[in-house]
């Protein structure tokens, strides 16, 4: 990367990522969220981590446009990749499904 900067190479970030073999950060974050989601869903129902994921905070949300919850973002990720909870039960299939999209 230093060579590119020193020699005045100006490339769009997408092209630079392709040349260096680096995945888009949004894709990496999505894969990590889905990997953790699959890990938590495979836990027992009485596990504290799973209970925390399913916990609903009481009371009104703050004014304005509320920030998305982690669960809402994961649902969007699953919808974008056409995944469902049943896919999580097969670990190898789940691993393949979350790694496939690029």
Buried (B, 14 or more C-beta within 10 A) or exposed (E): EEEEEEEEEEEEEEEBBEEEEEEEEEEEEBBEBBBBBBBBBEEEEEEEEBEEBEEEEEEEEEEEEEEEEEEEBBBEBBEEBEBEEEBBEEEEEBEEBBEEEE
